[in-house]
Amino acid sequence: MSFATINPSHEEAPPAMPPTTLAPMEPPTKPSYKSYRKKYLKMRQRCKEKTRESNGTFEDGQRATRITDRLQEQN
């Protein structure tokens, strides 16, 4: 005796899903917020920091050059 003979209701195919229509994507009602002010403020701060760092290394090089010139004159 098989299971299909005991429970014949499982032999039927499952009901078909009704066709659905997909609604087009609606644009968001509120525009997304992007803070360009913050973005460019960060960029400006990074640029100033790099400029300070560059100027510092340049001044260190100039200071080292002056010291070596002075030492050569003294010797």
Predicted model as a PDB file, atoms N, CA, C, CB and O in Angstrom, pLDDT in the B-factor column:
MODEL        1                                                                  
ATOM      1  N   MET A   1       0.824  -1.158   0.000  1.00 51.00           N  
ATOM      2  CA  MET A   1       0.000   0.000   0.000  1.00 51.00           C  
ATOM      3  C   MET A   1       0.887   1.246   0.000  1.00 51.00           C  
ATOM      4  CB  MET A   1      -0.947  -0.016   1.196  1.00 51.00           C  
ATOM      5  O   MET A   1       1.774   1.378   0.843  1.00 51.00           O  
ATOM      6  N   SER A   2       0.652   2.144  -0.929  1.00 53.00           N  
ATOM      7  CA  SER A   2       1.495   3.330  -1.031  1.00 53.00           C  
ATOM      8  C   SER A   2       0.813   4.529  -0.385  1.00 53.00           C  
ATOM      9  CB  SER A   2       1.824   3.633  -2.500  1.00 53.00           C  
ATOM     10  O   SER A   2      -0.392   4.511  -0.132  1.00 53.00           O  
ATOM     11  N   PHE A   3       1.564   5.525  -0.131  1.00 55.00           N  
ATOM     12  CA  PHE A   3       1.049   6.737   0.506  1.00 55.00           C  
ATOM     13  C   PHE A   3       0.050   7.440  -0.410  1.00 55.00           C  
ATOM     14  CB  PHE A   3       2.204   7.690   0.868  1.00 55.00           C  
ATOM     15  O   PHE A   3      -0.912   8.038   0.072  1.00 55.00           O  
ATOM     16  N   ALA A   4       0.268   7.375  -1.731  1.00 54.00           N  
ATOM     17  CA  ALA A   4      -0.623   8.045  -2.676  1.00 54.00           C  
ATOM     18  C   ALA A   4      -2.024   7.452  -2.637  1.00 54.00           C  
ATOM     19  CB  ALA A   4      -0.060   7.955  -4.089  1.00 54.00           C  
ATOM     20  O   ALA A   4      -2.999   8.167  -2.869  1.00 54.00           O  
ATOM     21  N   THR A   5      -2.141   6.174  -2.352  1.00 57.00           N  
ATOM     22  CA  THR A   5      -3.472   5.580  -2.315  1.00 57.00           C  
ATOM     23  C   THR A   5      -4.191   5.958  -1.032  1.00 57.00           C  
ATOM     24  CB  THR A   5      -3.386   4.058  -2.444  1.00 57.00           C  
ATOM     25  O   THR A   5      -5.421   6.014  -1.004  1.00 57.00           O  
ATOM     26  N   ILE A   6      -3.437   6.219   0.030  1.00 58.00           N  
ATOM     27  CA  ILE A   6      -4.070   6.570   1.285  1.00 58.00           C  
ATOM     28  C   ILE A   6      -4.530   8.029   1.256  1.00 58.00           C  
ATOM     29  CB  ILE A   6      -3.108   6.328   2.456  1.00 58.00           C  
ATOM     30  O   ILE A   6      -5.625   8.349   1.717  1.00 58.00           O  
ATOM     31  N   ASN A   7      -3.687   8.906   0.714  1.00 55.00           N  
ATOM     32  CA  ASN A   7      -3.988  10.338   0.711  1.00 55.00           C  
ATOM     33  C   ASN A   7      -3.987  10.847  -0.732  1.00 55.00           C  
ATOM     34  CB  ASN A   7      -2.955  11.128   1.580  1.00 55.00           C  
ATOM     35  O   ASN A   7      -2.976  11.392  -1.176  1.00 55.00           O  
ATOM     36  N   PRO A   8      -5.071  10.692  -1.471  1.00 55.00           N  
ATOM     37  CA  PRO A   8      -5.090  11.073  -2.876  1.00 55.00           C  
ATOM     38  C   PRO A   8      -5.093  12.581  -3.104  1.00 55.00           C  
ATOM     39  CB  PRO A   8      -6.284  10.473  -3.536  1.00 55.00           C  
ATOM     40  O   PRO A   8      -4.875  13.012  -4.236  1.00 55.00           O  
ATOM     41  N   SER A   9      -5.327  13.399  -2.090  1.00 56.00           N  
ATOM     42  CA  SER A   9      -5.382  14.842  -2.302  1.00 56.00           C  
ATOM     43  C   SER A   9      -4.014  15.417  -2.687  1.00 56.00           C  
ATOM     44  CB  SER A   9      -5.900  15.532  -1.045  1.00 56.00           C  
ATOM     45  O   SER A   9      -3.955  16.493  -3.282  1.00 56.00           O  
ATOM     46  N   HIS A  10      -2.916  14.726  -2.362  1.00 55.00           N  
ATOM     47  CA  HIS A  10      -1.576  15.220  -2.679  1.00 55.00           C  
ATOM     48  C   HIS A  10      -1.230  14.993  -4.136  1.00 55.00           C  
ATOM     49  CB  HIS A  10      -0.541  14.550  -1.795  1.00 55.00           C  
ATOM     50  O   HIS A  10      -0.223  15.520  -4.607  1.00 55.00           O  
ATOM     51  N   GLU A  11      -2.034  14.222  -4.873  1.00 56.00           N  
ATOM     52  CA  GLU A  11      -1.732  13.972  -6.268  1.00 56.00           C  
ATOM     53  C   GLU A  11      -2.081  15.168  -7.130  1.00 56.00           C  
ATOM     54  CB  GLU A  11      -2.471  12.748  -6.753  1.00 56.00           C  
ATOM     55  O   GLU A  11      -1.595  15.264  -8.257  1.00 56.00           O  
ATOM     56  N   GLU A  12      -2.903  16.080  -6.646  1.00 62.00           N  
ATOM     57  CA  GLU A  12      -3.283  17.251  -7.425  1.00 62.00           C  
ATOM     58  C   GLU A  12      -2.132  18.242  -7.494  1.00 62.00           C  
ATOM     59  CB  GLU A  12      -4.524  17.919  -6.826  1.00 62.00           C  
ATOM     60  O   GLU A  12      -1.310  18.322  -6.582  1.00 62.00           O  
ATOM     61  N   ALA A  13      -2.083  18.991  -8.579  1.00 61.00           N  
ATOM     62  CA  ALA A  13      -1.051  20.017  -8.742  1.00 61.00           C  
ATOM     63  C   ALA A  13      -1.377  21.196  -7.836  1.00 61.00           C  
ATOM     64  CB  ALA A  13      -0.943  20.476 -10.229  1.00 61.00           C  
ATOM     65  O   ALA A  13      -2.551  21.476  -7.593  1.00 61.00           O  
ATOM     66  N   PRO A  14      -0.382  21.878  -7.342  1.00 61.00           N  
ATOM     67  CA  PRO A  14      -0.642  23.046  -6.490  1.00 61.00           C  
ATOM     68  C   PRO A  14      -1.340  24.120  -7.316  1.00 61.00           C  
ATOM     69  CB  PRO A  14       0.684  23.601  -5.872  1.00 61.00           C  
ATOM     70  O   PRO A  14      -1.133  24.202  -8.526  1.00 61.00           O  
ATOM     71  N   PRO A  15      -2.155  24.934  -6.682  1.00 62.00           N  
ATOM     72  CA  PRO A  15      -2.866  25.975  -7.428  1.00 62.00           C  
ATOM     73  C   PRO A  15      -1.876  26.970  -8.035  1.00 62.00           C  
ATOM     74  CB  PRO A  15      -3.869  26.710  -6.510  1.00 62.00           C  
ATOM     75  O   PRO A  15      -0.880  27.334  -7.410  1.00 62.00           O  
ATOM     76  N   ALA A  16      -2.163  27.394  -9.239  1.00 68.00           N  
ATOM     77  CA  ALA A  16      -1.281  28.336  -9.933  1.00 68.00           C  
ATOM     78  C   ALA A  16      -1.405  29.715  -9.284  1.00 68.00           C  
ATOM     79  CB  ALA A  16      -1.627  28.408 -11.454  1.00 68.00           C  
ATOM     80  O   ALA A  16      -2.474  30.113  -8.822  1.00 68.00           O  
ATOM     81  N   MET A  17      -0.293  30.421  -9.264  1.00 65.00           N  
ATOM     82  CA  MET A  17      -0.278  31.767  -8.699  1.00 65.00           C  
ATOM     83  C   MET A  17      -0.950  32.711  -9.698  1.00 65.00           C  
ATOM     84  CB  MET A  17       1.187  32.234  -8.374  1.00 65.00           C  
ATOM     85  O   MET A  17      -0.674  32.626 -10.895  1.00 65.00           O  
ATOM     86  N   PRO A  18      -1.801  33.585  -9.248  1.00 62.00           N  
ATOM     87  CA  PRO A  18      -2.427  34.531 -10.175  1.00 62.00           C  
ATOM     88  C   PRO A  18      -1.361  35.474 -10.734  1.00 62.00           C  
ATOM     89  CB  PRO A  18      -3.561  35.338  -9.467  1.00 62.00           C  
ATOM     90  O   PRO A  18      -0.425  35.831 -10.017  1.00 62.00           O  
ATOM     91  N   PRO A  19      -1.481  35.879 -11.981  1.00 61.00           N  
ATOM     92  CA  PRO A  19      -0.471  36.790 -12.548  1.00 61.00           C  
ATOM     93  C   PRO A  19      -0.516  38.130 -11.822  1.00 61.00           C  
ATOM     94  CB  PRO A  19      -0.701  36.996 -14.076  1.00 61.00           C  
ATOM     95  O   PRO A  19      -1.581  38.696 -11.574  1.00 61.00           O  
ATOM     96  N   THR A  20       0.653  38.607 -11.497  1.00 63.00           N  
ATOM     97  CA  THR A  20       0.738  39.894 -10.796  1.00 63.00           C  
ATOM     98  C   THR A  20       1.384  40.909 -11.714  1.00 63.00           C  
ATOM     99  CB  THR A  20       1.541  39.765  -9.467  1.00 63.00           C  
ATOM    100  O   THR A  20       2.265  40.576 -12.506  1.00 63.00           O  
ATOM    101  N   THR A  21       0.959  42.102 -11.607  1.00 63.00           N  
ATOM    102  CA  THR A  21       1.584  43.180 -12.375  1.00 63.00           C  
ATOM    103  C   THR A  21       2.471  43.954 -11.429  1.00 63.00           C  
ATOM    104  CB  THR A  21       0.518  44.116 -13.048  1.00 63.00           C  
ATOM    105  O   THR A  21       2.079  44.294 -10.313  1.00 63.00           O  
ATOM    106  N   LEU A  22       3.661  44.220 -11.893  1.00 63.00           N  
ATOM    107  CA  LEU A  22       4.603  44.965 -11.072  1.00 63.00           C  
ATOM    108  C   LEU A  22       4.390  46.448 -11.306  1.00 63.00           C  
ATOM    109  CB  LEU A  22       6.065  44.559 -11.386  1.00 63.00           C  
ATOM    110  O   LEU A  22       4.404  46.917 -12.444  1.00 63.00           O  
ATOM    111  N   ALA A  23       4.195  47.171 -10.239  1.00 61.00           N  
ATOM    112  CA  ALA A  23       4.022  48.621 -10.334  1.00 61.00           C  
ATOM    113  C   ALA A  23       5.384  49.249 -10.607  1.00 61.00           C  
ATOM    114  CB  ALA A  23       3.383  49.208  -9.027  1.00 61.00           C  
ATOM    115  O   ALA A  23       6.389  48.801 -10.056  1.00 61.00           O  
ATOM    116  N   PRO A  24       5.430  50.265 -11.438  1.00 66.00           N  
ATOM    117  CA  PRO A  24       6.726  50.909 -11.692  1.00 66.00           C  
ATOM    118  C   PRO A  24       7.241  51.551 -10.407  1.00 66.00           C  
ATOM    119  CB  PRO A  24       6.608  51.975 -12.822  1.00 66.00           C  
ATOM    120  O   PRO A  24       6.475  51.977  -9.542  1.00 66.00           O  
ATOM    121  N   MET A  25       8.560  51.601 -10.319  1.00 71.00           N  
ATOM    122  CA  MET A  25       9.175  52.193  -9.130  1.00 71.00           C  
ATOM    123  C   MET A  25       8.848  53.677  -9.081  1.00 71.00           C  
ATOM    124  CB  MET A  25      10.712  51.970  -9.125  1.00 71.00           C  
ATOM    125  O   MET A  25       9.055  54.404 -10.052  1.00 71.00           O  
ATOM    126  N   GLU A  26       8.341  54.110  -7.949  1.00 68.00           N  
ATOM    127  CA  GLU A  26       8.026  55.512  -7.783  1.00 68.00           C  
ATOM    128  C   GLU A  26       9.230  56.234  -7.194  1.00 68.00           C  
ATOM    129  CB  GLU A  26       6.785  55.694  -6.891  1.00 68.00           C  
ATOM    130  O   GLU A  26       9.891  55.695  -6.306  1.00 68.00           O  
ATOM    131  N   PRO A  27       9.528  57.431  -7.664  1.00 63.00           N  
ATOM    132  CA  PRO A  27      10.658  58.162  -7.091  1.00 63.00           C  
ATOM    133  C   PRO A  27      10.353  58.512  -5.643  1.00 63.00           C  
ATOM    134  CB  PRO A  27      10.965  59.443  -7.909  1.00 63.00           C  
ATOM    135  O   PRO A  27       9.192  58.699  -5.278  1.00 63.00           O  
ATOM    136  N   PRO A  28      11.379  58.599  -4.825  1.00 62.00           N  
ATOM    137  CA  PRO A  28      11.135  58.949  -3.424  1.00 62.00           C  
ATOM    138  C   PRO A  28      10.512  60.338  -3.338  1.00 62.00           C  
ATOM    139  CB  PRO A  28      12.450  58.892  -2.605  1.00 62.00           C  
ATOM    140  O   PRO A  28      10.821  61.227  -4.133  1.00 62.00           O  
ATOM    141  N   THR A  29       9.653  60.501  -2.383  1.00 72.00           N  
ATOM    142  CA  THR A  29       8.974  61.781  -2.244  1.00 72.00           C  
ATOM    143  C   THR A  29       9.915  62.854  -1.714  1.00 72.00           C  
ATOM    144  CB  THR A  29       7.772  61.641  -1.324  1.00 72.00           C  
ATOM    145  O   THR A  29       9.771  64.026  -2.059  1.00 72.00           O  
ATOM    146  N   LYS A  30      10.862  62.474  -0.892  1.00 72.00           N  
ATOM    147  CA  LYS A  30      11.811  63.429  -0.344  1.00 72.00           C  
ATOM    148  C   LYS A  30      13.164  63.193  -1.021  1.00 72.00           C  
ATOM    149  CB  LYS A  30      11.920  63.294   1.217  1.00 72.00           C  
ATOM    150  O   LYS A  30      13.644  62.059  -1.022  1.00 72.00           O  
ATOM    151  N   PRO A  31      13.790  64.214  -1.593  1.00 68.00           N  
ATOM    152  CA  PRO A  31      15.082  63.994  -2.251  1.00 68.00           C  
ATOM    153  C   PRO A  31      16.138  63.586  -1.233  1.00 68.00           C  
ATOM    154  CB  PRO A  31      15.533  65.262  -3.004  1.00 68.00           C  
ATOM    155  O   PRO A  31      16.097  63.990  -0.071  1.00 68.00           O  
ATOM    156  N   SER A  32      17.076  62.780  -1.694  1.00 70.00           N  
ATOM    157  CA  SER A  32      18.128  62.337  -0.780  1.00 70.00           C  
ATOM    158  C   SER A  32      19.005  63.529  -0.406  1.00 70.00           C  
ATOM    159  CB  SER A  32      18.984  61.202  -1.420  1.00 70.00           C  
ATOM    160  O   SER A  32      19.210  64.437  -1.213  1.00 70.00           O  
ATOM    161  N   TYR A  33      19.512  63.519   0.803  1.00 71.00           N  
ATOM    162  CA  TYR A  33      20.287  64.636   1.340  1.00 71.00           C  
ATOM    163  C   TYR A  33      21.755  64.319   1.214  1.00 71.00           C  
ATOM    164  CB  TYR A  33      19.916  64.926   2.811  1.00 71.00           C  
ATOM    165  O   TYR A  33      22.244  63.340   1.778  1.00 71.00           O  
ATOM    166  N   LYS A  34      22.455  65.148   0.475  1.00 79.00           N  
ATOM    167  CA  LYS A  34      23.905  65.021   0.387  1.00 79.00           C  
ATOM    168  C   LYS A  34      24.497  66.353   0.813  1.00 79.00           C  
ATOM    169  CB  LYS A  34      24.372  64.618  -1.064  1.00 79.00           C  
ATOM    170  O   LYS A  34      24.128  67.408   0.296  1.00 79.00           O  
ATOM    171  N   SER A  35      25.405  66.291   1.748  1.00 88.00           N  
ATOM    172  CA  SER A  35      25.985  67.519   2.266  1.00 88.00           C  
ATOM    173  C   SER A  35      27.275  67.820   1.513  1.00 88.00           C  
ATOM    174  CB  SER A  35      26.246  67.412   3.789  1.00 88.00           C  
ATOM    175  O   SER A  35      28.354  67.353   1.881  1.00 88.00           O  
ATOM    176  N   TYR A  36      27.141  68.603   0.460  1.00 88.00           N  
ATOM    177  CA  TYR A  36      28.323  69.003  -0.293  1.00 88.00           C  
ATOM    178  C   TYR A  36      29.169  69.969   0.527  1.00 88.00           C  
ATOM    179  CB  TYR A  36      27.922  69.644  -1.631  1.00 88.00           C  
ATOM    180  O   TYR A  36      30.387  70.035   0.360  1.00 88.00           O  
ATOM    181  N   ARG A  37      28.522  70.708   1.404  1.00 91.00           N  
ATOM    182  CA  ARG A  37      29.261  71.631   2.251  1.00 91.00           C  
ATOM    183  C   ARG A  37      30.256  70.878   3.131  1.00 91.00           C  
ATOM    184  CB  ARG A  37      28.298  72.450   3.116  1.00 91.00           C  
ATOM    185  O   ARG A  37      31.419  71.266   3.241  1.00 91.00           O  
ATOM    186  N   LYS A  38      29.785  69.791   3.761  1.00 91.00           N  
ATOM    187  CA  LYS A  38      30.671  68.992   4.603  1.00 91.00           C  
ATOM    188  C   LYS A  38      31.777  68.354   3.782  1.00 91.00           C  
ATOM    189  CB  LYS A  38      29.881  67.916   5.340  1.00 91.00           C  
ATOM    190  O   LYS A  38      32.931  68.303   4.208  1.00 91.00           O  
ATOM    191  N   LYS A  39      31.416  67.866   2.596  1.00 91.00           N  
ATOM    192  CA  LYS A  39      32.386  67.202   1.729  1.00 91.00           C  
ATOM    193  C   LYS A  39      33.529  68.149   1.373  1.00 91.00           C  
ATOM    194  CB  LYS A  39      31.703  66.689   0.451  1.00 91.00           C  
ATOM    195  O   LYS A  39      34.700  67.799   1.522  1.00 91.00           O  
ATOM    196  N   TYR A  40      33.188  69.348   0.903  1.00 94.00           N  
ATOM    197  CA  TYR A  40      34.224  70.277   0.487  1.00 94.00           C  
ATOM    198  C   TYR A  40      34.955  70.889   1.671  1.00 94.00           C  
ATOM    199  CB  TYR A  40      33.627  71.365  -0.362  1.00 94.00           C  
ATOM    200  O   TYR A  40      36.111  71.289   1.530  1.00 94.00           O  
ATOM    201  N   LEU A  41      34.324  70.973   2.821  1.00 94.00           N  
ATOM    202  CA  LEU A  41      35.012  71.425   4.017  1.00 94.00           C  
ATOM    203  C   LEU A  41      36.102  70.430   4.393  1.00 94.00           C  
ATOM    204  CB  LEU A  41      34.021  71.611   5.179  1.00 94.00           C  
ATOM    205  O   LEU A  41      37.220  70.820   4.730  1.00 94.00           O  
ATOM    206  N   LYS A  42      35.766  69.129   4.334  1.00 94.00           N  
ATOM    207  CA  LYS A  42      36.767  68.094   4.622  1.00 94.00           C  
ATOM    208  C   LYS A  42      37.907  68.157   3.616  1.00 94.00           C  
ATOM    209  CB  LYS A  42      36.124  66.694   4.607  1.00 94.00           C  
ATOM    210  O   LYS A  42      39.076  68.047   3.986  1.00 94.00           O  
ATOM    211  N   MET A  43      37.567  68.334   2.343  1.00 96.00           N  
ATOM    212  CA  MET A  43      38.603  68.411   1.312  1.00 96.00           C  
ATOM    213  C   MET A  43      39.519  69.610   1.551  1.00 96.00           C  
ATOM    214  CB  MET A  43      37.965  68.500  -0.084  1.00 96.00           C  
ATOM    215  O   MET A  43      40.737  69.500   1.409  1.00 96.00           O  
ATOM    216  N   ARG A  44      38.936  70.753   1.912  1.00 97.00           N  
ATOM    217  CA  ARG A  44      39.732  71.952   2.157  1.00 97.00           C  
ATOM    218  C   ARG A  44      40.650  71.759   3.363  1.00 97.00           C  
ATOM    219  CB  ARG A  44      38.817  73.166   2.375  1.00 97.00           C  
ATOM    220  O   ARG A  44      41.809  72.172   3.340  1.00 97.00           O  
ATOM    221  N   GLN A  45      40.120  71.124   4.425  1.00 97.00           N  
ATOM    222  CA  GLN A  45      40.941  70.880   5.607  1.00 97.00           C  
ATOM    223  C   GLN A  45      42.106  69.958   5.288  1.00 97.00           C  
ATOM    224  CB  GLN A  45      40.096  70.285   6.726  1.00 97.00           C  
ATOM    225  O   GLN A  45      43.230  70.195   5.732  1.00 97.00           O  
ATOM    226  N   ARG A  46      41.837  68.888   4.505  1.00 97.00           N  
ATOM    227  CA  ARG A  46      42.912  67.971   4.118  1.00 97.00           C  
ATOM    228  C   ARG A  46      43.967  68.689   3.287  1.00 97.00           C  
ATOM    229  CB  ARG A  46      42.346  66.779   3.334  1.00 97.00           C  
ATOM    230  O   ARG A  46      45.166  68.473   3.461  1.00 97.00           O  
ATOM    231  N   CYS A  47      43.502  69.545   2.383  1.00 98.00           N  
ATOM    232  CA  CYS A  47      44.436  70.282   1.536  1.00 98.00           C  
ATOM    233  C   CYS A  47      45.315  71.212   2.381  1.00 98.00           C  
ATOM    234  CB  CYS A  47      43.669  71.091   0.468  1.00 98.00           C  
ATOM    235  O   CYS A  47      46.528  71.277   2.184  1.00 98.00           O  
ATOM    236  N   LYS A  48      44.700  71.921   3.314  1.00 98.00           N  
ATOM    237  CA  LYS A  48      45.472  72.816   4.177  1.00 98.00           C  
ATOM    238  C   LYS A  48      46.477  72.037   5.019  1.00 98.00           C  
ATOM    239  CB  LYS A  48      44.537  73.619   5.085  1.00 98.00           C  
ATOM    240  O   LYS A  48      47.611  72.473   5.212  1.00 98.00           O  
ATOM    241  N   GLU A  49      46.046  70.877   5.520  1.00 97.00           N  
ATOM    242  CA  GLU A  49      46.947  70.047   6.326  1.00 97.00           C  
ATOM    243  C   GLU A  49      48.148  69.591   5.509  1.00 97.00           C  
ATOM    244  CB  GLU A  49      46.201  68.830   6.884  1.00 97.00           C  
ATOM    245  O   GLU A  49      49.281  69.645   5.985  1.00 97.00           O  
ATOM    246  N   LYS A  50      47.904  69.139   4.278  1.00 97.00           N  
ATOM    247  CA  LYS A  50      48.991  68.688   3.410  1.00 97.00           C  
ATOM    248  C   LYS A  50      49.913  69.844   3.043  1.00 97.00           C  
ATOM    249  CB  LYS A  50      48.427  68.041   2.139  1.00 97.00           C  
ATOM    250  O   LYS A  50      51.127  69.669   2.939  1.00 97.00           O  
ATOM    251  N   THR A  51      49.325  71.038   2.848  1.00 98.00           N  
ATOM    252  CA  THR A  51      50.131  72.213   2.531  1.00 98.00           C  
ATOM    253  C   THR A  51      51.035  72.567   3.709  1.00 98.00           C  
ATOM    254  CB  THR A  51      49.229  73.409   2.166  1.00 98.00           C  
ATOM    255  O   THR A  51      52.217  72.857   3.528  1.00 98.00           O  
ATOM    256  N   ARG A  52      50.465  72.541   4.924  1.00 97.00           N  
ATOM    257  CA  ARG A  52      51.283  72.811   6.118  1.00 97.00           C  
ATOM    258  C   ARG A  52      52.414  71.806   6.248  1.00 97.00           C  
ATOM    259  CB  ARG A  52      50.416  72.784   7.383  1.00 97.00           C  
ATOM    260  O   ARG A  52      53.548  72.169   6.560  1.00 97.00           O  
ATOM    261  N   GLU A  53      52.099  70.538   6.005  1.00 97.00           N  
ATOM    262  CA  GLU A  53      53.113  69.491   6.096  1.00 97.00           C  
ATOM    263  C   GLU A  53      54.213  69.716   5.057  1.00 97.00           C  
ATOM    264  CB  GLU A  53      52.473  68.104   5.905  1.00 97.00           C  
ATOM    265  O   GLU A  53      55.398  69.578   5.357  1.00 97.00           O  
ATOM    266  N   SER A  54      53.811  70.061   3.847  1.00 97.00           N  
ATOM    267  CA  SER A  54      54.770  70.307   2.772  1.00 97.00           C  
ATOM    268  C   SER A  54      55.650  71.511   3.093  1.00 97.00           C  
ATOM    269  CB  SER A  54      54.038  70.528   1.441  1.00 97.00           C  
ATOM    270  O   SER A  54      56.866  71.470   2.905  1.00 97.00           O  
ATOM    271  N   ASN A  55      55.024  72.583   3.581  1.00 97.00           N  
ATOM    272  CA  ASN A  55      55.793  73.778   3.947  1.00 97.00           C  
ATOM    273  C   ASN A  55      56.763  73.465   5.083  1.00 97.00           C  
ATOM    274  CB  ASN A  55      54.848  74.929   4.355  1.00 97.00           C  
ATOM    275  O   ASN A  55      57.889  73.963   5.096  1.00 97.00           O  
ATOM    276  N   GLY A  56      56.333  72.650   6.026  1.00 97.00           N  
ATOM    277  CA  GLY A  56      57.207  72.277   7.142  1.00 97.00           C  
ATOM    278  C   GLY A  56      58.427  71.503   6.667  1.00 97.00           C  
ATOM    279  O   GLY A  56      59.541  71.768   7.118  1.00 97.00           O  
ATOM    280  N   THR A  57      58.231  70.556   5.770  1.00 97.00           N  
ATOM    281  CA  THR A  57      59.381  69.786   5.266  1.00 97.00           C  
ATOM    282  C   THR A  57      60.294  70.675   4.427  1.00 97.00           C  
ATOM    283  CB  THR A  57      58.904  68.574   4.428  1.00 97.00           C  
ATOM    284  O   THR A  57      61.514  70.514   4.468  1.00 97.00           O  
ATOM    285  N   PHE A  58      59.724  71.608   3.666  1.00 97.00           N  
ATOM    286  CA  PHE A  58      60.549  72.540   2.884  1.00 97.00           C  
ATOM    287  C   PHE A  58      61.397  73.401   3.812  1.00 97.00           C  
ATOM    288  CB  PHE A  58      59.662  73.435   1.984  1.00 97.00           C  
ATOM    289  O   PHE A  58      62.594  73.582   3.585  1.00 97.00           O  
ATOM    290  N   GLU A  59      60.755  73.943   4.881  1.00 97.00           N  
ATOM    291  CA  GLU A  59      61.502  74.779   5.830  1.00 97.00           C  
ATOM    292  C   GLU A  59      62.589  73.981   6.532  1.00 97.00           C  
ATOM    293  CB  GLU A  59      60.555  75.390   6.867  1.00 97.00           C  
ATOM    294  O   GLU A  59      63.677  74.502   6.780  1.00 97.00           O  
ATOM    295  N   ASP A  60      62.311  72.727   6.854  1.00 97.00           N  
ATOM    296  CA  ASP A  60      63.338  71.876   7.473  1.00 97.00           C  
ATOM    297  C   ASP A  60      64.526  71.705   6.527  1.00 97.00           C  
ATOM    298  CB  ASP A  60      62.748  70.493   7.849  1.00 97.00           C  
ATOM    299  O   ASP A  60      65.681  71.753   6.951  1.00 97.00           O  
ATOM    300  N   GLY A  61      64.231  71.506   5.258  1.00 97.00           N  
ATOM    301  CA  GLY A  61      65.314  71.365   4.268  1.00 97.00           C  
ATOM    302  C   GLY A  61      66.116  72.644   4.140  1.00 97.00           C  
ATOM    303  O   GLY A  61      67.342  72.599   4.048  1.00 97.00           O  
ATOM    304  N   GLN A  62      65.438  73.791   4.132  1.00 97.00           N  
ATOM    305  CA  GLN A  62      66.136  75.074   4.046  1.00 97.00           C  
ATOM    306  C   GLN A  62      66.997  75.311   5.285  1.00 97.00           C  
ATOM    307  CB  GLN A  62      65.130  76.222   3.875  1.00 97.00           C  
ATOM    308  O   GLN A  62      68.121  75.802   5.188  1.00 97.00           O  
ATOM    309  N   ARG A  63      66.456  74.955   6.447  1.00 97.00           N  
ATOM    310  CA  ARG A  63      67.207  75.111   7.699  1.00 97.00           C  
ATOM    311  C   ARG A  63      68.466  74.234   7.665  1.00 97.00           C  
ATOM    312  CB  ARG A  63      66.318  74.741   8.927  1.00 97.00           C  
ATOM    313  O   ARG A  63      69.545  74.672   8.064  1.00 97.00           O  
ATOM    314  N   ALA A  64      68.317  73.009   7.190  1.00 97.00           N  
ATOM    315  CA  ALA A  64      69.462  72.099   7.108  1.00 97.00           C  
ATOM    316  C   ALA A  64      70.503  72.639   6.128  1.00 97.00           C  
ATOM    317  CB  ALA A  64      69.003  70.686   6.678  1.00 97.00           C  
ATOM    318  O   ALA A  64      71.703  72.525   6.376  1.00 97.00           O  
ATOM    319  N   THR A  65      70.057  73.221   5.027  1.00 97.00           N  
ATOM    320  CA  THR A  65      70.994  73.798   4.049  1.00 97.00           C  
ATOM    321  C   THR A  65      71.754  74.963   4.667  1.00 97.00           C  
ATOM    322  CB  THR A  65      70.244  74.265   2.778  1.00 97.00           C  
ATOM    323  O   THR A  65      72.967  75.074   4.493  1.00 97.00           O  
ATOM    324  N   ARG A  66      71.046  75.837   5.391  1.00 97.00           N  
ATOM    325  CA  ARG A  66      71.717  76.977   6.034  1.00 97.00           C  
ATOM    326  C   ARG A  66      72.740  76.497   7.056  1.00 97.00           C  
ATOM    327  CB  ARG A  66      70.686  77.901   6.714  1.00 97.00           C  
ATOM    328  O   ARG A  66      73.830  77.059   7.156  1.00 97.00           O  
ATOM    329  N   ILE A  67      72.396  75.463   7.813  1.00 97.00           N  
ATOM    330  CA  ILE A  67      73.323  74.938   8.823  1.00 97.00           C  
ATOM    331  C   ILE A  67      74.573  74.372   8.155  1.00 97.00           C  
ATOM    332  CB  ILE A  67      72.637  73.849   9.682  1.00 97.00           C  
ATOM    333  O   ILE A  67      75.691  74.622   8.607  1.00 97.00           O  
ATOM    334  N   THR A  68      74.382  73.606   7.076  1.00 96.00           N  
ATOM    335  CA  THR A  68      75.554  73.023   6.398  1.00 96.00           C  
ATOM    336  C   THR A  68      76.424  74.122   5.792  1.00 96.00           C  
ATOM    337  CB  THR A  68      75.111  72.027   5.295  1.00 96.00           C  
ATOM    338  O   THR A  68      77.651  74.021   5.825  1.00 96.00           O  
ATOM    339  N   ASP A  69      75.804  75.181   5.234  1.00 96.00           N  
ATOM    340  CA  ASP A  69      76.595  76.289   4.674  1.00 96.00           C  
ATOM    341  C   ASP A  69      77.388  76.985   5.773  1.00 96.00           C  
ATOM    342  CB  ASP A  69      75.680  77.308   3.954  1.00 96.00           C  
ATOM    343  O   ASP A  69      78.560  77.309   5.581  1.00 96.00           O  
ATOM    344  N   ARG A  70      76.756  77.217   6.927  1.00 95.00           N  
ATOM    345  CA  ARG A  70      77.428  77.888   8.039  1.00 95.00           C  
ATOM    346  C   ARG A  70      78.582  77.051   8.562  1.00 95.00           C  
ATOM    347  CB  ARG A  70      76.439  78.179   9.167  1.00 95.00           C  
ATOM    348  O   ARG A  70      79.648  77.579   8.879  1.00 95.00           O  
ATOM    349  N   LEU A  71      78.366  75.728   8.652  1.00 95.00           N  
ATOM    350  CA  LEU A  71      79.442  74.848   9.131  1.00 95.00           C  
ATOM    351  C   LEU A  71      80.622  74.825   8.155  1.00 95.00           C  
ATOM    352  CB  LEU A  71      78.907  73.419   9.342  1.00 95.00           C  
ATOM    353  O   LEU A  71      81.776  74.759   8.577  1.00 95.00           O  
ATOM    354  N   GLN A  72      80.333  74.880   6.851  1.00 94.00           N  
ATOM    355  CA  GLN A  72      81.404  74.905   5.863  1.00 94.00           C  
ATOM    356  C   GLN A  72      82.207  76.200   5.972  1.00 94.00           C  
ATOM    357  CB  GLN A  72      80.832  74.749   4.447  1.00 94.00           C  
ATOM    358  O   GLN A  72      83.428  76.180   5.813  1.00 94.00           O  
ATOM    359  N   GLU A  73      81.540  77.325   6.239  1.00 93.00           N  
ATOM    360  CA  GLU A  73      82.225  78.617   6.370  1.00 93.00           C  
ATOM    361  C   GLU A  73      83.086  78.635   7.621  1.00 93.00           C  
ATOM    362  CB  GLU A  73      81.208  79.775   6.408  1.00 93.00           C  
ATOM    363  O   GLU A  73      84.177  79.205   7.606  1.00 93.00           O  
ATOM    364  N   GLN A  74      82.625  78.030   8.692  1.00 91.00           N  
ATOM    365  CA  GLN A  74      83.372  78.027   9.960  1.00 91.00           C  
ATOM    366  C   GLN A  74      84.606  77.156   9.864  1.00 91.00           C  
ATOM    367  CB  GLN A  74      82.486  77.543  11.111  1.00 91.00           C  
ATOM    368  O   GLN A  74      85.603  77.432  10.530  1.00 91.00           O  
ATOM    369  N   ASN A  75      84.566  76.125   9.063  1.00 80.00           N  
ATOM    370  CA  ASN A  75      85.721  75.213   8.980  1.00 80.00           C  
ATOM    371  C   ASN A  75      86.706  75.699   7.996  1.00 80.00           C  
ATOM    372  CB  ASN A  75      85.298  73.817   8.615  1.00 80.00           C  
ATOM    373  O   ASN A  75      87.740  75.063   7.791  1.00 80.00           O  
TER     374      ASN A  75                                                      
ENDMDL                                                                          
END                                                                             
